């Protein structure tokens, strides 16, 4: 999912949206091939089709197909475990996943005008936090042509606190700006 928050008179106002259903935009030859294979299987390829648990597993299987390898993992957790053990296919999957996430997060930052920062939440990214510095996430986030300086100035944080959805719901109960 994707959302934004904006300052109002007395509190922050959430802007929920369906940005995860935006179209996946490949940025290199490998991503074009990934797109083609996802498209054959699912039809329309949204960002969320790739950037979710099942998407991580599907990406792993697609990269195995492209490289003519056997895909031994059968769950997203097994893909991550394989990467952490040094398996090249698992590693390449995690790195590609995070690079695509960087592209999408950078586009979202531009769309929402996220000058106050980008906060990565959810179940997957905190599990991949050690991979972020070694991935193309930041480069993809900033690689926005003439808008590079804009995105380079945006701070990026990974939220590791549990139950962020419940915390947000509790905050909304007391937020005068939210109806």
ZAMARGU-4260 file (C-alpha; in steps of 0.2 Angstrom, whole numbers, plus 5000, padded with zeros to 4 digits):
<rodrens>
0) 5000/5000/5000 | 5004/5018/4999 | 4999/5034/5009 | 5004/5051/5013 | 5002/5063/5028
5) 5000/5082/5027 | 5000/5095/5041 | 4984/5103/5044 | 4980/5117/5057 | 4981/5106/5072
10) 4987/5089/5067 | 4993/5078/5053 | 4980/5072/5040 | 4982/5055/5032 | 4980/5054/5013
15) 4976/5035/5010 | 4977/5031/4992 | 4978/5016/4980 | 4996/5020/4973 | 5001/5002/4974
20) 4989/4999/4959 | 4999/5011/4948 | 5007/5002/4933 | 5024/4995/4935 | 5037/5005/4924
25) 5052/4994/4919 | 5068/5005/4919 | 5080/4992/4911 | 5081/4977/4899 | 5079/4964/4914
30) 5064/4973/4920 | 5056/4973/4903 | 5058/4955/4903 | 5051/4953/4920 | 5037/4964/4915
35) 5033/4953/4900 | 5033/4937/4910 | 5022/4945/4924 | 5010/4951/4910 | 5009/4934/4902
40) 5004/4927/4919 | 4993/4941/4926 | 4988/4953/4912 | 4990/4971/4919 | 5006/4972/4930
45) 5004/4984/4945 | 5018/4989/4957 | 5009/4980/4970 | 5009/4964/4960 | 5028/4964/4962
50) 5031/4973/4978 | 5022/4961/4990 | 5026/4944/4998 | 5019/4934/4983 | 5027/4946/4971
55) 5044/4942/4979 | 5041/4924/4976 | 5035/4927/4958 | 5050/4938/4955 | 5061/4924/4961
60) 5053/4912/4949 | 5054/4924/4935 | 5072/4927/4937 | 5075/4909/4938 | 5066/4906/4922
65) 5076/4920/4913 | 5093/4913/4919 | 5088/4895/4916 | 5089/4890/4934 | 5079/4879/4946
70) 5068/4889/4958 | 5069/4879/4974 | 5061/4892/4986 | 5042/4890/4987 | 5038/4904/5000
75) 5044/4922/5001 | 5052/4918/5017 | 5062/4904/5009 | 5068/4917/4995 | 5075/4928/5009
80) 5083/4913/5018 | 5091/4908/5002 | 5098/4926/4999 | 5104/4926/5017 | 5113/4910/5014
85) 5122/4917/4999 | 5112/4909/4986 | 5115/4920/4970 | 5097/4918/4964 | 5090/4923/4981
90) 5102/4938/4982 | 5098/4944/4964 | 5079/4943/4969 | 5081/4953/4985 | 5092/4966/4976
95) 5080/4968/4961 | 5065/4969/4973 | 5073/4983/4983 | 5078/4992/4967 | 5060/4992/4960
100) 5055/4998/4977 | 5067/5012/4976 | 5060/5017/4959 | 5042/5016/4965 | 5046/5026/4982
105) 5055/5039/4972 | 5040/5041/4960 | 5028/5042/4975 | 5039/5055/4983 | 5038/5066/4968
110) 5019/5063/4966 | 5015/5067/4984 | 5028/5081/4986 | 5036/5071/5001 | 5048/5085/5007
115) 5046/5079/5025 | 5052/5062/5021 | 5048/5044/5015 | 5044/5031/5028 | 5045/5013/5022
120) 5032/5002/5032 | 5025/4985/5031 | 5030/4967/5034 | 5044/4965/5020 | 5055/4980/5021
125) 5060/4978/5039 | 5065/4960/5036 | 5076/4966/5021 | 5084/4981/5031 | 5101/4974/5030
130) 5100/4972/5011 | 5096/4991/5008 | 5113/4998/5009 | 5119/4985/4996 | 5104/4987/4984
135) 5100/4999/4971 | 5086/5006/4981 | 5094/5024/4985 | 5100/5026/4967 | 5083/5021/4960
140) 5075/5033/4972 | 5085/5047/4966 | 5087/5043/4948 | 5073/5055/4942 | 5082/5065/4929
145) 5081/5083/4932 | 5072/5080/4948 | 5087/5071/4956 | 5091/5085/4967 | 5073/5086/4974
150) 5073/5067/4978 | 5091/5068/4985 | 5085/5080/4998 | 5072/5068/5005 | 5076/5058/5020
155) 5071/5040/5020 | 5067/5030/5035 | 5062/5011/5038 | 5048/5010/5051 | 5052/4994/5062
160) 5039/4997/5075 | 5026/4983/5076 | 5007/4987/5074 | 5009/5003/5064 | 4992/5001/5057
165) 4984/5000/5074 | 4994/5015/5081 | 4988/5025/5066 | 4970/5020/5069 | 4972/5025/5087
170) 4979/5042/5082 | 4964/5044/5070 | 4952/5042/5085 | 4959/5058/5093 | 4964/5068/5078
175) 4952/5083/5076 | 4957/5084/5058 | 4951/5067/5053 | 4932/5064/5051
</rodrens>
